[in-house]
Amino acid sequence: MNVHHLELFYYVVRSRGISAAVRKIPYGIQQPAVSGQMRQLEDDVGEKLFERSPFRLTPAGEKLYAYVQPFFENLGTLTKEMRAGADPELRLGGSEFVLRDHIPIVIQRVRARHPRIRLSLHTGFQAQVEAWLREGQLDLAITPVDTRPPARLHSLRLVCVPIVLLVHRDSPIKSADELWAGKKLSEPLVGQPAVTSIMRGFQRGLKRRSIVWPQTIEATSVEMVTRYVAHGQGCGVNVAIPEVIRHRDVRALPLDGFEPMTMGALWRGEPTPVVRAVIEEAQRYTKTTWPEWAIVDKLP
């Protein structure tokens, strides 16, 4: 018998059905896939394991569940026991800017509580780190977050940062309103990939104003957006963090009425002591670094 099929069978029985199991399995899998693998498991054992509607185990299903239940239910306890005897590890994801310039200070404070912590850093955009979390490749991500957390993930907001429009210092543009009045925008638009929260929020703001401004240049970091504007490559959408947008050849125009970018913590399942410590220290860090933008959310 396939061990993965046995794991899915365990979740199906615990959830009293395939549809309910799909919502509780701690990794992405669709209902047709679970149904197909349950049929394969029944083919392997040569007997029907459960009635579908209403859900009911057959004698063969009861026998198999009694065998696999202790193993899968004790895995969590075993994992905790093994982790307790090892040095704590944190696999942390986020943008290069956050991991490079801000997380070192947070981790330094965490080491006061967990001096032997081992750290693994993974840079990526919001969609990437969300996928890595769901797949179990990360323990925690510090990344832009939406109003509602993604499926099977938990979130906590840390800071809400306004966005600005960057223009070259020699640009005749004095304000964003001056641009909107023209309706037809000829300047190239520079920003992070269109799927990122900052660009999606910016485009929603344009749509409310009946303005169409296709993105011309996709940059891989907030610093790169600033550099391209400084080199005269167009107008850039960026966060209003001074160390990101400060450049002698760039001016920042406020974007009043546009959605700010909300940064937060994302994780899956019950947070470990190390994950909880990092989130708590990240909260303290944002309160002291950006007091005007910090958000006070309670960690569950």
C-alpha positions as CSV (number, residue, x, y, z in Angstrom):
1,M,0.0,0.0,0.0
2,N,1.1,3.5,-0.8
3,V,2.0,5.4,2.4
4,H,0.6,8.7,1.0
5,H,-2.7,7.0,0.3
6,L,-2.8,5.8,3.9
7,E,-2.2,9.4,5.1
8,L,-5.1,10.7,2.9
9,F,-7.3,7.9,4.2
10,Y,-6.5,8.9,7.7
11,Y,-7.6,12.5,7.0
12,V,-10.8,11.3,5.1
13,V,-11.9,9.2,8.1
14,R,-11.1,12.0,10.7
15,S,-13.1,14.5,8.6
16,R,-15.9,12.1,7.8
17,G,-15.7,12.5,4.1
18,I,-13.5,13.5,1.2
19,S,-14.8,17.1,0.7
20,A,-14.2,18.0,4.4
21,A,-10.8,16.3,4.4
22,V,-9.5,18.5,1.5
23,R,-10.0,21.6,3.7
24,K,-8.0,20.1,6.5
25,I,-5.1,18.4,4.7
26,P,-2.1,20.6,5.5
27,Y,-0.9,20.9,1.9
28,G,-2.6,21.7,-1.4
29,I,-4.5,18.8,-3.0
30,Q,-7.8,18.8,-4.9
31,Q,-10.9,16.7,-4.2
32,P,-10.7,14.7,-7.5
33,A,-7.1,13.7,-6.6
34,V,-8.1,12.5,-3.2
35,S,-11.0,10.6,-4.6
36,G,-8.8,8.9,-7.2
37,Q,-6.2,7.9,-4.6
38,M,-8.8,6.5,-2.3
39,R,-10.0,4.3,-5.2
40,Q,-6.4,3.2,-5.8
41,L,-6.1,2.3,-2.1
42,E,-9.2,0.2,-2.2
43,D,-7.9,-1.5,-5.3
44,D,-4.7,-2.3,-3.4
45,V,-6.4,-3.8,-0.4
46,G,-9.1,-5.5,-2.6
47,E,-12.0,-4.2,-0.5
48,K,-14.2,-1.2,-0.2
49,L,-13.1,0.9,2.8
50,F,-16.0,3.3,3.3
51,E,-19.4,4.3,2.0
52,R,-19.3,7.8,0.5
53,S,-22.8,9.2,1.4
54,P,-23.5,9.1,4.2
55,F,-20.0,8.4,5.3
56,R,-19.5,5.1,7.0
57,L,-16.5,2.8,7.4
58,T,-16.8,-0.7,6.2
59,P,-15.3,-3.5,8.4
60,A,-12.2,-3.4,6.2
61,G,-12.0,0.3,6.6
62,E,-12.3,0.1,10.4
63,K,-9.5,-2.5,10.5
64,L,-7.2,-0.3,8.4
65,Y,-8.0,2.9,10.3
66,A,-7.3,1.2,13.6
67,Y,-3.8,0.3,12.2
68,V,-2.8,3.7,10.8
69,Q,-4.5,6.0,13.3
70,P,-1.9,5.7,16.1
71,F,1.0,6.4,13.7
72,F,-0.4,9.6,12.1
73,E,-1.8,11.0,15.4
74,N,1.5,10.5,17.2
75,L,3.6,12.2,14.5
76,G,3.0,15.7,15.9
77,T,4.1,14.6,19.4
78,L,7.1,12.9,18.1
79,T,8.1,15.9,16.0
80,K,7.9,18.2,19.1
81,E,10.0,15.8,21.2
82,M,12.7,15.6,18.5
83,R,12.7,19.4,18.0
84,A,13.0,19.9,21.7
85,G,16.3,18.0,21.7
86,A,17.7,19.8,18.7
87,D,18.8,23.4,18.1
88,P,15.8,25.4,16.9
89,E,15.7,26.2,13.2
90,L,13.8,29.0,11.5
91,R,13.2,29.0,7.7
92,L,12.3,32.6,7.0
93,G,11.1,34.1,3.7
94,G,10.5,37.6,2.5
95,S,11.8,40.3,0.2
96,E,15.6,40.9,0.0
97,F,15.1,44.4,1.4
98,V,13.4,43.1,4.6
99,L,15.7,40.1,5.1
100,R,18.8,42.2,4.5
101,D,18.2,45.5,6.3
102,H,15.7,44.7,9.0
103,I,15.5,41.1,10.0
104,P,19.1,41.0,11.3
105,I,18.1,43.3,14.2
106,V,15.0,41.2,14.9
107,I,17.0,38.0,15.0
108,Q,19.6,39.5,17.2
109,R,16.9,40.2,19.8
110,V,15.4,36.7,19.3
111,R,18.8,35.1,20.2
112,A,18.4,36.4,23.7
113,R,15.7,33.8,24.1
114,H,16.9,31.2,21.6
115,P,20.7,31.6,21.5
116,R,21.3,28.4,19.4
117,I,18.8,29.3,16.7
118,R,19.8,28.2,13.1
119,L,18.5,30.6,10.4
120,S,17.8,29.9,6.7
121,L,16.8,32.8,4.6
122,H,14.7,32.7,1.3
123,T,14.0,35.8,-0.8
124,G,10.8,35.9,-2.8
125,F,7.7,37.9,-3.7
126,Q,4.5,37.5,-1.8
127,A,3.0,34.8,-4.0
128,Q,6.2,32.8,-3.9
129,V,6.6,32.8,-0.1
130,E,2.9,32.0,0.3
131,A,3.4,28.9,-1.9
132,W,6.6,27.9,0.1
133,L,4.7,28.2,3.4
134,R,1.8,26.0,2.1
135,E,4.3,23.4,0.8
136,G,6.1,23.3,4.2
137,Q,9.4,24.8,2.9
138,L,9.2,27.8,5.2
139,D,8.2,28.3,8.8
140,L,7.5,32.1,8.6
141,A,7.4,34.9,6.1
142,I,7.6,38.7,6.5
143,T,5.9,39.9,3.4
144,P,3.0,42.1,2.1
145,V,-0.3,40.7,3.3
146,D,-3.8,41.1,2.1
147,T,-6.9,41.8,4.1
148,R,-7.7,38.1,4.5
149,P,-4.9,35.5,4.9
150,P,-4.4,33.0,2.1
151,A,-6.0,29.6,2.5
152,R,-4.5,27.4,5.2
153,L,-2.2,30.2,6.4
154,H,-2.4,32.6,9.4
155,S,-1.4,36.3,9.2
156,L,-0.6,39.2,11.5
157,R,-0.2,42.8,10.3
158,L,3.0,44.6,11.3
159,V,3.1,48.0,9.5
160,C,1.0,49.9,7.0
161,V,3.3,51.9,4.6
162,P,2.1,54.6,2.2
163,I,3.1,54.3,-1.4
164,V,4.5,57.2,-3.5
165,L,5.1,58.0,-7.1
166,L,8.8,58.5,-8.0
167,V,9.8,60.9,-10.8
168,H,13.2,62.1,-12.0
169,R,14.4,65.3,-10.3
170,D,14.3,67.1,-13.7
171,S,10.7,66.0,-14.5
172,P,8.2,68.8,-15.0
173,I,5.6,66.8,-13.0
174,K,4.9,68.5,-9.7
175,S,2.1,66.3,-8.3
176,A,0.3,63.1,-9.0
177,D,-3.0,65.1,-9.5
178,E,-1.3,66.9,-12.4
179,L,-0.7,63.5,-14.0
180,W,-4.3,62.3,-13.4
181,A,-5.7,65.5,-15.0
182,G,-4.0,64.5,-18.2
183,K,-5.7,61.1,-18.3
184,K,-3.4,59.9,-21.1
185,L,-0.1,59.0,-19.6
186,S,3.0,58.8,-21.8
187,E,5.7,58.2,-19.2
188,P,6.8,54.6,-18.8
189,L,5.6,53.0,-15.5
190,V,8.2,51.3,-13.4
191,G,7.3,48.9,-10.5
192,Q,7.6,45.5,-9.0
193,P,5.8,42.7,-10.8
194,A,2.1,43.3,-11.5
195,V,1.0,40.5,-9.2
196,T,2.6,42.1,-6.1
197,S,0.2,43.8,-3.6
198,I,1.8,47.3,-4.1
199,M,1.1,47.2,-7.9
200,R,-2.3,45.6,-7.6
201,G,-3.3,48.3,-5.1
202,F,-1.9,51.1,-7.4
203,Q,-3.8,49.8,-10.4
204,R,-7.0,49.6,-8.3
205,G,-6.4,53.3,-7.4
206,L,-6.0,54.2,-11.1
207,K,-9.1,52.3,-12.1
208,R,-11.2,54.3,-9.5
209,R,-10.0,57.4,-11.4
210,S,-10.7,55.9,-14.8
211,I,-7.0,56.0,-15.7
212,V,-5.2,53.3,-17.7
213,W,-1.4,53.2,-17.2
214,P,0.1,49.9,-18.4
215,Q,3.3,48.9,-16.6
216,T,6.4,49.1,-18.8
217,I,9.2,47.9,-16.5
218,E,9.0,45.2,-13.9
219,A,11.8,45.4,-11.3
220,T,12.8,42.7,-8.9
221,S,13.2,44.9,-5.8
222,V,12.1,48.3,-4.4
223,E,15.7,49.6,-4.7
224,M,15.7,48.8,-8.4
225,V,12.5,50.7,-8.9
226,T,14.3,53.8,-7.5
227,R,17.4,53.3,-9.5
228,Y,15.5,53.0,-12.8
229,V,13.7,56.2,-12.1
230,A,17.0,57.9,-11.2
231,H,18.3,56.8,-14.7
232,G,15.4,58.5,-16.4
233,Q,13.5,55.3,-17.3
234,G,10.1,56.6,-16.2
235,C,7.9,57.1,-13.1
236,G,8.1,54.5,-10.4
237,V,5.7,53.2,-7.8
238,N,7.4,52.5,-4.4
239,V,7.0,52.4,-0.7
240,A,7.5,55.7,1.2
241,I,10.4,54.3,3.3
242,P,13.2,56.9,3.2
243,E,16.1,54.5,2.8
244,V,14.4,52.9,-0.2
245,I,13.5,56.1,-2.2
246,R,16.2,58.5,-1.1
247,H,18.3,59.4,-4.2
248,R,19.7,62.7,-5.4
249,D,18.1,62.2,-8.8
250,V,14.6,61.3,-7.6
251,R,11.6,63.1,-6.2
252,A,8.8,61.4,-4.4
253,L,5.2,62.5,-5.0
254,P,2.5,61.6,-2.4
255,L,-0.3,59.3,-3.7
256,D,-3.2,60.5,-1.6
257,G,-6.2,58.2,-1.7
258,F,-4.2,55.1,-2.9
259,E,-4.0,52.0,-0.8
260,P,-1.0,51.7,1.4
261,M,1.1,48.5,1.5
262,T,0.6,46.4,4.6
263,M,3.5,44.2,5.7
264,G,2.9,41.4,8.0
265,A,3.9,37.9,9.2
266,L,2.5,34.7,7.6
267,W,2.8,31.2,9.0
268,R,1.1,27.8,8.9
269,G,-0.4,25.9,11.8
270,E,0.4,26.5,15.4
271,P,3.4,28.8,15.7
272,T,6.5,27.2,17.3
273,P,8.2,29.1,20.2
274,V,10.8,30.4,17.7
275,V,8.2,31.6,15.2
276,R,6.3,33.3,18.0
277,A,9.4,35.0,19.3
278,V,10.3,36.3,15.8
279,I,6.8,37.7,15.3
280,E,6.8,39.4,18.8
281,E,10.2,41.0,18.2
282,A,9.2,42.1,14.7
283,Q,6.2,43.8,16.3
284,R,8.5,45.6,18.7
285,Y,10.9,46.6,15.9
286,T,8.2,48.1,13.7
287,K,6.8,50.1,16.7
288,T,10.2,51.7,17.3
289,T,11.3,52.0,13.7
290,W,8.0,53.3,12.1
291,P,5.8,54.4,15.0
292,E,3.6,56.4,12.7
293,W,2.8,53.3,10.5
294,A,3.0,50.4,13.0
295,I,-0.1,48.2,13.6
296,V,-0.8,46.7,17.0
297,D,-2.4,43.3,16.3
298,K,-2.6,40.6,18.9
299,L,-0.7,37.4,18.2
300,P,-3.2,34.4,18.6
